[in-house]
Structures are given as structure tokens and as C-alpha cells.
Amino acid sequence: MTIISLFQNVDVAEKIKHAPDSSYQIGVVIGSFIPFLLLGGIALWMYNRAKKRDKNGY
């Protein structure tokens, strides 16, 4: 069930249109960027780890 929820499409424009106030809009925007930031952080961590491994000769 959790795997299915990761791949659901969320219509951000529809959520913002039916938002109760402007602070909800800020939350929707921040929430839509969090997955990309996490993926970027993981990619950076993997890059640094591979770089250190290559530097040490493994």
C-alpha cells in the first residue's frame, strides 16, 4: 500500500485553487519540493562516498 502512495499523481494547481488561505499555498509548494531535495541529497551523498572510495584506492 505504501508503494502505491509514492506513485500517486498530485494535482498541485487543483490544491492551490481550493486552498483555504495563502499559508496553505506555501505548504503545498514546500511539500512538492521535498522529494526532489531528498533525492538530490542522496545523490550528493553517493557521489561523495564514491569519490572518497576512489581516493583511498578501493
C-alpha positions as CSV (number, residue, x, y, z in Angstrom):
1,M,0.0,0.0,0.0
2,T,2.8,2.4,0.8
3,I,4.5,1.8,-2.6
4,I,1.3,2.8,-4.4
5,S,1.0,6.0,-2.4
6,L,4.5,7.0,-3.5
7,F,3.5,7.0,-7.2
8,Q,0.2,8.8,-7.0
9,N,-0.2,11.9,-9.0
10,V,-1.0,15.0,-7.1
11,D,-2.5,18.0,-8.9
12,V,-0.9,21.0,-7.2
13,A,-2.8,23.5,-9.2
14,E,-6.1,22.0,-8.0
15,K,-5.0,22.0,-4.4
16,I,-3.9,25.6,-4.5
17,K,-7.2,26.6,-6.2
18,H,-9.2,25.1,-3.4
19,A,-6.9,26.3,-0.6
20,P,-8.5,27.9,2.5
21,D,-5.8,30.6,2.7
22,S,-2.4,31.7,1.4
23,S,-0.4,29.8,4.0
24,Y,-1.7,26.5,2.6
25,Q,-0.2,27.5,-0.8
26,I,3.2,27.9,0.8
27,G,2.9,24.4,2.4
28,V,1.9,22.8,-0.9
29,V,4.9,24.4,-2.7
30,I,7.3,23.3,0.0
31,G,5.8,19.8,0.1
32,S,6.2,19.4,-3.6
33,F,9.9,20.3,-3.4
34,I,10.8,18.0,-0.5
35,P,11.1,14.8,-2.6
36,F,13.5,16.5,-5.1
37,L,15.6,17.8,-2.2
38,L,15.8,14.4,-0.7
39,L,16.8,12.8,-4.0
40,G,19.4,15.5,-4.5
41,G,20.8,14.9,-1.0
42,I,21.1,11.2,-1.6
43,A,22.8,11.7,-4.9
44,L,25.3,14.1,-3.4
45,W,26.0,11.6,-0.5
46,M,26.5,8.8,-3.0
47,Y,28.8,10.9,-5.1
48,N,31.0,11.9,-2.1
49,R,31.1,8.4,-0.9
50,A,32.3,7.1,-4.3
51,K,34.8,10.0,-4.6
52,K,36.3,9.0,-1.2
53,R,36.4,5.4,-2.2
54,D,38.3,6.2,-5.4
55,K,40.7,8.5,-3.5
56,N,41.6,5.7,-1.0
57,G,42.2,3.2,-3.8
58,Y,39.4,0.7,-3.1
